[in-house]
Structure formats: structure tokens, C-alpha cells
């Protein structure tokens, strides 16, 4: 393969990956603050708003739970690192904390059903600030210097017959780190993934369903399978003479990874997509033959003879 062909191939693939990533991370910050919430819920004044001046980038997320508020509340009341957990990705939480602290409860814990102001929720730094049993709970961390302020609200109200509308509002101010747009974007997207999993886990438990044992390991393996398909496609893209099919497969794997990470589809959908990606990788690997040295030489000679080629 000629040097010019290699350059065209690498530039094409790199540019397409950059475009997808740029479009994703340009769009996500516009969607993440209001996931699942209506315009009225976003504009609504809620308990805890008086603790921190709201900005357009603060989060108001919503979800409808198929259970009455009195069945949802016990799961919120017991939330906390050494209580019932946050129903999110414990492997991420424990990795960040450096210790085996978080464990998601799959049952209501009577000993944690009466949260009181001042009780710690995240290593005693984020504490229960105020609570209206059965309706809302506010957690807050406020520094005297004003360089770290965090307010987090879980708010419940009845919605129709035997349903609850959950509104989760969060405002975080970190100075000076939070003023860095790159640091802020990375922090927000990571927290967005964790909170989405929290709402999903809370909804599942309140509706009386059970989270399968080892589900986090399964999710990691499915994510890794999509990554492996993408890396396999990248290998074919770099080494096979016909590179368009491997490139398309690699881009499909990249989009799948973004989908898994930020939209968190069901396990069954992830399994179907992983099987499809693996099958396509096998098909492309068999259909796009390896090129011998003679083939590469012939292709290079042909390219050199075509007018206008680099």
C-alpha cells in the first residue's frame, strides 16, 4: 500500500471518529440537565431551591414510577453510602472511594426509615439537610468558603392512579475546578450516568421488581464486548486492503458504546447488539481477505499509474 493511501485511510477514519465524538459531546450537555422532566417541572420552584441560586445547567430529572408515593418513599429514606446505597453502579462508587463502602439494598431496611437532618449520606460530607417524610428529602454540602456547594433533592408526588412522579434536582458548584469547561463536562457526564442508573434502580425496587445478582458485572461484560468488536474492526481497518466495511463496523461499535453508556438500554437489547456486532465482525473478517505482499505491491503500482493520485 502506498504512503498516500495509508494517509487517506487514517485521516478518513480519524475524522469520522472525531465528528461522532464531537457531535455526541456537543449534544449531550444540552439534554442531560432535563432528562425525563417536563418544562413545567424544570421551571417549578421546589424545596431546596432557596439554598443555592439556580442556573440553566442545574439538573431537574424526572421519572414516573408505577407505585404509590408511600411505596417509593422507604427506598429514598434509606439512601446513603453506609445505609441502603444509591442503587447505582457500586463498582464505580467504591473505586472512587477506595474502599468497599457502597452496597445497594434490595429490601426495605427498617433501621434507616427515619432520616434526620445532619445524618451523613456520602461519608458525612453530603448530609441530610431537611426532610418531609413521604414527600421529599434534601441533602446538602455547603462550605463556609463557598468553594463547594452541593444541593440534591428527591421529590415525590402522586401521579394518577397508583403512580408516583419522581423529580430529582441537583445543583453543584465547585470553585475553581468547576469553572474549567473540560473538567466540568467530564464531571457532569460521569454524574449523569450514575444518576440515571440510580433512578432506574430506585424505580425497579419501588415497583417490586428484583435486580438480578451480578447485573453490574453483566453490564461491564456487555460493554466490553462492544468495545472488543470495535477494536477488532479497527484492526481490520488498518490491515486489510478493503477498509470501508471495517470502518463502518467500527463506527457502529463506537455509536453502540455511546448508547450503552449514556442511554443505558435494557440488558436484552445490549445482548442483541453485541451478538450483531460480533457476527458482523466475523463476517467482515471472512469476506475481506488478507492481502499478500504481492497484492499490496500490485495495488501500489496500479495507484501510482493512475493520473492525479498522490
N, C-alpha and C positions, 0 to 999 in steps of 0.2 A: 504494500500500500504506500502511495506517495505521501510525502510530508504534508502536502496541501490537503489531501483527502482526510488525513488524521485531524488536521486543524479544523476543517469544516465540520467533521463529525463531533469533535469535542465541544466546539463553540455552539453548535446547534443544540446538543443535549444540555449543556450548561445553561444556556439562555432559557430554554423551556422550563428547566427546574427552577431557575430564579424567578421567572414570570409566575409560575404556580405559587411559589412560596410568598412572593411579594403580594400577589392578589389575595392570598389567604390571610396574611397578617395585616393587610390593609383593611380588609372587610371585617375580620373578627372583632376588633375593638369597637366597631360601630354596633355590633349585635350583642356582644357579651353583657353590657350593663342592664339589658332589659329582657333577658331570656325568659319566655313564658309569662311575662307580665303584660297587662293591658296598659294603654296610655293613661287611663284613669288611675290605675294603681301606681304607676310611676309618678304621677303628679300629686298623688294623695299625701297629706300630712299624716305621719304615723308616730307612735311613741318612740322616743329616742332621737327624733329629728332636732330637738332643742339642744342636744349635746354637742352637735357639730354642724357647721354650716355646709349645707348640701351643695354639690356641684353636679354638672351633667354626666360626669363619668362615674358617679356613685352607682352602686348596683341596686336594682329592685328586681328580683326574680320571683316568678310565681308558678304554682302548680296546683292542680285540682286533684284531691285525694278522695277516693271512694270509701270514705269512712266519716262518721260524725266527729266534730271537734273533740268531744270527750274521749274518743278512742285514739286521736292523734296526739293530744297533749302529753300523755305519760312518756311518749318516746322523746319529746322535746325536753321535758322536765329533767330527764336523767342524762342529758348530753354533757360531755366533758371528758377530758383525757383519762382520768382515773375513775370515771363513772361508767356511763354506757357507751363511751366513744362518740364519734361524729358520723358513723355509718358511711364513711368514705374509704379511701384507699389507705388502709393501715400500714402497708409496707412503705408507702411514701412518708406518712406521718412519723413512723418510728425511725426511718432513715434520717429524716431531718432532725429529729430529737436526739438521735444517737443512743437510744435505749428502747427496750420493748415496753412501751408505755400504753399504746392505744390498742384496745380490743373492742370490737363492735358487738354490743349485746343483741341477742336475738329473742330476748324476752323482757318484759317489764320488770324493773328492779325496784321493789317497794322501798328500799332504803334510800333511794335517790329521787323520790317523788315530791320533795318539798324544798326546791332550791331557794336559797336565801341570798340577799344582796351581800357581796363580799366574798362569796364562795368562788374558788378558782375553777376555771373551765379549761384553760391552757396554762399549765404549770404555774398557776396562781397569778399570772400576769394579766391574762384576759379573765375578768371576773364577772359574775352576775351583778348587774347594776340595779335592775329593777325587774319585777315580775308581777303579772296579773294572772294567777293560776287559771288555766283553761283557756286563756286568751292570748297572752304574749309574754315573751321573755327577752330582756335586753342584756347583752353582755358588752362590756366596755373596758378599754385600757387607755388611760389618759395620763400623759406625763406632765409633770409640773413645768418642764421647759417648753412644752408644746411641740417637741420634735417627733413624737409618736402618739397619734390618736387613732383609736380603732373603736368603732361602734357597730354592733351586729345585732340585728333584730329578727326574731321569728314571730310571726303574727298569724293568728288563726281566726277565721270567721266562717260561719255556716254558709254553704252554697248549695241551695236546692235540697232535695230530699236525700238525707244520709250521705252528704258530701261536705268536704271542707276545702276552703280556699286557703292555701298556704302562701304567705308573702314573706320573702326573706330579703331584708335590706341590709346592705353593708357599706360602710364608709371607712376608708383607711387613709391616713395622712402620715407619711414618713419623710422627714427632712434630715439631711439634704438629699439622701439617696433617692427618695421618691420623686424628686424633680428631674432626675435623669430619665429621658423618654425610653431609652433601651431597657434600663433596669425596671422601670415602671411597667413596660409592656410585657416583659418576661414574667414579672411577679403576678400581674393581672391574669395572664393566660394560664399560668400554673394554678392559681387560686380558682379560676373559672372551672377548670377540670375537676378540682377537688370538691367544689361546692355543688357542681352538677351531680357528682356521684353521691354526695350527701343527701341531696333532695330525692334522688332515685332510691337510695337506701332507706330513707325515712318513709317515703311513700309505700314501698314494698312492705315494710314491717307494720305500718299502721293499717294497711289493707288486709292484714292477716296472712300474708304470704311469707315464705321462709327463704332466706338467702342460702343457696347451696354451699356446702362446705368446700373450701378451696377455690371459690369463684375468682378471687383475685389472681391466683396462680394461673387459672384457665385464661383469664383476660390477658395476662402477660404473655402466655404462650401463643395466643392467637395474634397478638400484636407482633410478636417476634416472627411468627410465620409469614405475615405480610411483609415484614422487613426483609426476611430471607428471600422471598420471591423478588423483591425489588433489587436486592444485591445480586441475585442470580441473573436478573435481566440486565443489570449494569455490566456484569462480566461478559455476557453475550454481546452487548452493545459495543464493548471495547475490543472484542477479539474476533467477531465474525464479520465476513465481508458484507453480508446483507444486514444492516444495522437498524433499519427502520422499525421492523416488528419488535425487536428487543427494546428499542427506545419507547415505543408506545406502551409496552407492557410495564416498563419501569415507571413511566409517568402514572399509569393506572395504579401501581402499587403505592406510589407516593400519595396520590389522592385518597387511597384507601386508608393509609396510615393517619392522614389528617382527619378523615371521617371518624375512624376509631377513637382518636384522641379527644376531639372536641365535640362530637355529636353523640358518642357513646351508644351505638346501636345495640340491639339485643345480641346475646351470645350466638343465637342460631343464625342471625344474619352475618355475623363475623365469620362463623364457621363456613357458611356457604361461599362467602367471598374468598376466604383463604383457600378453599378447595378449588375454586375457579382460577385463582391466581397461580396456584401450584400446577394445575392442569395445563394452563396456557404456557407456563414456563417450560414444562416438559414438551409440549407440542412445538413451541418455537425452537427449543434446543435440538429437536429431531429434524424439524423442517429446514432450519437454517444450517447448512453444512459447514464443517470446519474447512478452512482454506489451506491448501498446501503451499509451500514456498513457491512452487512453480505457478500456482494460481495467482498468488499475490504479485509475482513478477509480471505475469501476463496482464493483470489488471492495471498495474502501474504503467506498463509500456503503452497500453491502449489509451489510458488517461493522458499520457504525455503527448500522444499523437493527435488528440482532439484539440482543434484550434480554440483559443480563448480560455483553456484551462490554466490554473495557476501552475 
